[in-house]
């Protein structure tokens, strides 16, 4: 009898769980029509709210407020990063610098997709300049020949890449990741990749071209397809609002890079685990490098153990000292080292101080900190729109990407938030400012000057501080400059693993009068 009761109880519990699993039909709060029901309603499809997927190679960087700017004595006399309080929204950042093998993967794709001789300039223009290793008074020819291509250097940071090349790499990476998402979910056939790599040319997958209907590819047949059209029929063309495609990979802004480099999440010992546990809004120590201040010179591990005294970054200790003495090598690297070498910072990011400097998205100005917004600051905007002069079906360029043209200033006169499409020199070099930059005459600063951050294997410790900033022309490259990618995060700032909603939610009860 007891066994029978237990069986009945189990059956009731099981049936209850099935009933609980049945999804509740969502409907509009403004019209009452049901969503995602093409047979009985309008067929308007609404994806379930969810945090975006973390893309390959990325880690989540929870945003917040911090003091951006120099933390050491300004030995260069530039005073070009005056400390100021700003807020950064949450975003994703590459765990490591982009390595040689990653960039060779990019070149492999270009060489196969753009086989036609008309694209020779595309393939040639993407290759890194290996001659950056040459020096009139140094024997670096082996690095010229082998650093980029030899397997020994597969996971060393790619160098000799210009800002423009890094920018194009980000576009390619976005498209390859999203193409794989569509193929894995069955919305594009696996054959599309074979067609591309067989000299596909213009007919290669581009995220924006796909979303605008300019690229069709080879549509697949997903087995479980929640997407429906207005008539309730399966839809195999994905829209951005379906939540399947990832945002763009891009270069991080200078503010994002500096914030991520500091890894300030480690300053909050009470990680938030529930609504009742909140971290203190306190950052007690101003760091000099990408790790917490802990030790005599902030450059070596101080905890007792096998690694005590080990260098925390790849840099030049002093003139002529790149890796120490035999039997006691300090950073074990005469030149760049592997992208996963050394200790990661609070966000899990490697080599944010040392190894190679890194390109960021911003155009350089010495007084940027005075002019920029205090939330998500960035200098370098050029507001553009899609070039529709060719008509529908002709919006792509020869590489398969959507063509853009600058917005007309005359059409922006009535706007309140911006009046000109070109904001690179806004308040610092334009007609509204009193500043001017005579490139090549009185300064080396121009609208093509891009910020580099982090210091390198060839730099003294001063340049390893996240607050230090330098610049290089966007069409130039160096043996000390590489890059890593970032991605915008949508949704709750607390991140993909968070169980909390965006904003503070309280019990539904009225306040007492």
LUMKOL-918818 format. One record per residue (C-alpha): x, y negated, z negated. Coordinates in steps of 0.02 Angstrom, whole numbers, plus 32768, in hexadecimal, padded with zeros to 4 digits. Last residue first. Example, Ala and Ser with C-alpha at 12.3 -4.5 7.8 and 13.67 -1.06 7.14 Angstrom:
BEGIN
82AC80357E9B/826780E17E7A/
***
This chain:
BEGIN
805974AB7F95/8096755D7F8A/80EA75A08025/8088761B808A/80BA76CF8095/810577358121/81A5776D80CC/823E770F810D/82A3771B81AD/834A76C481C2/838976AD8274/83B2772982FB/837F77CF82B2/83E478418245/841278F68262/84BB78C682AA/85217942830F/851A78DC83AF/85457836835C/851D77BE82D1/85057731834F/845B777C837F/843E777D843A/84B2776A84CD/856F777C84C3/85DA77288548/866C778E8588/8728777A8575/87BF77AD85DC/887977B885B7/890B775D8606/89C4775C8632/8A4D76D88626/8B0676F085F8/8B47772B86A1/8AF3769186EC/8A6C765B8765/8A3475BF87C1/8990759C881D/89347566877F/89BE74ED874F/8A03751586A2/89D474D385F7/8A0674D98541/89A974EF849D/89D6751883EA/894275388376/894B75F68385/89FE75EF833F/8A76765883A7/8AC175BC83F6/8B1D758B8357/8B66763B8347/8BE4761F83D5/8BB276598482/8BF776D78501/8B8D776B84C9/8AF676F884D5/8A8E76718483/89D376788466/897F75FD84DA/897F75BA858D/8913752785C0/88F375028678/8935746E86DA/88D87461877F/888373BD8750/893073758739/89B4736386B1/8A6B735D86E6/8A7972A686B4/8AB871FA86E7/8ADC7216879F/8ABC72CC87CB/8A0672C18799/89D3720E8776/8952723586F1/88D871AC86C3/888271828621/880F70EF85FE/8776715B860B/86CF71458661/871A71478710/876371F586F4/880A722986A9/87D8725B85FA/8722723885D5/86EF72BF8655/878772FC86B4/874873AD86D6/8693737586DA/867573778796/85BA738E87B5/859172DF877D/84FF7298871A/84F3730C8684/847D732585F0/83FD729D8616/83D772C486CB/8391723D873B/84337222879B/844D72DB87BD/840D72E38870/8485725A88A7/851572BB8859/84F0734B88D0/851373F48883/85B5744088C0/85AA74D38939/85A0758D8917/85AD76278986/857776CE8940/85FF7753894B/860F77D889D2/86C477B589FB/8698775E8AA0/862576E58A43/8575770D8A10/84D476A68A20/84AA76E18ACE/841277508AB0/83A376BC8A87/83DD761E8ADE/848B75E58B0E/8476753C8AB8/844575928A15/84E8756E89BA/84C475A18907/84DD75188887/857274CC882E/85A07474878C/865D74648779/8689747886C2/873F747C868B/8747744585D7/86F774B68554/86B174A584A5/8639752D8465/85EF74BB83DE/864B741C83AA/864073CE8456/86E3739484A5/872D72E684A4/87A772DD8412/87E173908421/8809737884DA/888872F184B5/89207341850A/88BA737E859F/88C9742C85E9/8842747C8653/87F2750A85F2/87D775BF8627/8862761085C4/8904765B8607/896976C1858C/8A1B76B3854C/8A73775A8547/8AB477CD84BC/8A947752842C/89FE772583C2/8956776783FE/89B678098416/892A788483F0/8876785C83C3/881D78C2833C/87B4783082FE/882078198263/88C3782382C4/891278B98319/89C178F482E1/8A4C7909835F/8A4779648406/89A279818461/89D1791684F8/8A7A796B8508/8B1078F784F8/8B477860855B/8C0578428565/8C90787484ED/8C1578D88486/8C39793F83E9/8BF378B58378/8C7F78B782F6/8CFB7931833E/8D63797282AC/8DCD7A0082F0/8E14798E8374/8DF578D68349/8D597869835A/8CD7786283E3/8CDC77BB843F/8D68776383E1/8DC976F18459/8D82764F8413/8D14767C8381/8C9076FB8352/8C4F77098403/8BA177568400/8B4377FB83FA/8AD277FC8361/8ABC784182B2/8B7578628290/8B9778F18219/8BD178C28168/8B6479468114/8B2C79C28197/8B597A618139/8B047A28809B/8AEF79938028/8A8779098074/8AED787880BB/8AD978898177/8B41780481CE/8B1E775E8223/8ACB76F98199/8B7876BE815E/8B7276F180A8/8AD9775E80AD/8A1E776480C3/89C676DA8120/893F773A817C/895D776E822F/8954771482D5/89D3769082A2/89DE75F58233/8942761A81D0/88E1759A816E/88AE75F480D0/880B75E9806F/8789760180F5/86E575F48098/862F760580C5/86207696804B/85DD77378090/852977688077/84E778038023/842C78008002/83FC780C80BA/846478A980C5/851478E380EE/856D783D8101/8627785480F1/865F78138049/871A77F5805E/86FF776680D9/87AE772A8109/87C077C38179/873E777981EE/87BC76F08213/880E774E82A1/887A76B682C8/889176EB837D/87D576F58399/87BE763E8368/884F760783D5/880E7668846B/875C762D8456/879575788449/8804758984E3/877575D48545/8783768C856C/87A276C28621/870C771A866B/86B077C0866E/85FF779A86A2/856677D98645/85387892864A/84AE78DC86B5/8427794A8668/83C178CB8605/832B78CC867C/8335780E867D/83C8781986F6/835C78718777/8375792287B3/833479668857/82F87A198842/824179F0881C/81CC7A8087F7/81167A598827/80A17A0587AB/80527993882D/80AC78F987EA/8153795487F1/819679D08772/823B79E98717/82397A748694/82957AEB870A/82C07B9586C7/830E7BF98755/835B7B6187AB/834F7B688869/83DC7B0788BB/83E67A6B8926/847A7A67899F/84C179B789A3/843D792F89AC/84A1788E89A2/845577E389C2/83C27806894E/83F1777B88D4/841A77F68849/8489785C88BD/84E877C488FB/8501778D8846/854878358812/85B6785288AA/85BC78FE88F7/861F790A8997/85D978EE8A45/864E785E8A71/86DC78D88A90/86A2798D8A84/874A79D08ABB/87337A828A81/873A7A5289CA/869079FF89D7/863D7A918A2E/867D7B0B89AB/863C7A9C8920/858F7A90896E/85887B4E897B/856E7B5C88BF/84BE7B1B88DF/84807A808885/83F27A788807/84227B2187BE/844F7AEA870E/85077B148726/85087AC087D2/84BA7A20878E/85327A1686FB/85C57A3F876C/859979AC87DD/858D793E8743/863E796B870B/8686795987BA/863278B287D7/866978658733/871C78A2874D/8724785387FA/86E877AC87B6/876677B38727/87F377DC87A1/87C577418805/87E276D1876C/888877278747/88BF770587F9/888D764F87E9/88EB763D8745/898676828799/89CC7731877B/8A87774D876A/8A6777B686D0/8A06785886B0/8A11788F85FB/8A68793685DB/89FB79CF85E4/8A3C7A178687/8AF179DE8668/8B427A8A8669/8AD17AB686FB/8B377A40876D/8ACE79C287CD/8AD279188778/8B7A7921871F/8BD6798087A8/8C237913882F/8C26786587E2/8C4B78B28738/8CE4790B877F/8D1B786487CB/8D24780F8721/8DDE77EC8715/8DE1773B86CF/8E3276988705/8DCA7664879C/8D2E76B18753/8CB5772987A4/8C2477768745/8BA477048798/8BD3775F8838/8B4D77E08811/8AC57768884C/8A2577C6882C/89C0780588C1/891477B988DA/89427746896A/898877D589D1/88E6783589C6/887B779F89F5/88F4775F8A7A/88ED78078AD3/883077FF8ADB/882677E58B98/8896787E8BAB/880578F08B74/8831795A8ADD/87CE78ED8A64/877A797689FD/881479E489F1/8899796189CC/882379028959/87FA799C88F1/88B179CE88DF/88DB791988B0/885E791E8820/889F79C587E3/894E797A87EA/890E78F08776/88D4796F86F7/897779D18703/89DC793286E6/897D790A8646/88F5788B861E/891A784E856E/88CA78B384E5/882678C38486/87D0785D850B/875777E084BF/869B77DF84A3/863777498468/85E476FA83D0/85C8763E83D8/865875CE83A3/8641753C832D/86B774A88319/8715744B8290/87AA73E382C6/886773F182BD/88C27385833E/890073F183CD/896B7385843E/89DE733B83BA/8A687344843E/8AFD732083CD/8B4973CB83F5/8B6C73EE833C/8AB673D4830E/8AC374208260/8A5774BA825C/899B74D88255/8966748C82FB/88B0748D8329/880674DE8313/87BA74DC8267/873775648261/867E75828276/8632762782A8/863276AD832D/863D7768831C/86BC77AE8394/8684785383DF/870878C08431/872178DA84EB/877D795A8554/86E1799A85AC/8647792F858E/85EA792884E8/853379458512/84BC78B584F8/845078AD845D/839E78E58472/82F3789E8496/828C792084F7/828278EF85AE/81E5789685E9/819278CB868B/80F9786D86C9/808878F08716/7FEE7880870E/7F8778FC86A9/7F3179A486B3/7F9B79FF8733/803A7997872C/805179A68671/80FC7964863C/80B178D685D5/7FFC78CF859F/7F96783285C2/7F6377CF8528/7F8A772A857D/7FF876C98501/803177518488/805577C4851A/804A787E84FD/80B9790A84C3/806E79B984C3/80A47A128424/811D7A9E8442/80EB7B4C8405/81727B7E8389/80FF7B6782F4/80827BE1833E/810B7C60835A/81467C4782A6/80967C618267/80867D0282CA/81277D3F8279/80EF7D0C81CB/80487D6481E4/80A17E008221/811D7DFE8191/808F7DEC8113/80327E7B8165/80CE7EE8815F/80EA7EBB80A7/80357EE58081/80487F8E80D7/80E77FB38074/808C7F877FD2/800080008000/
***
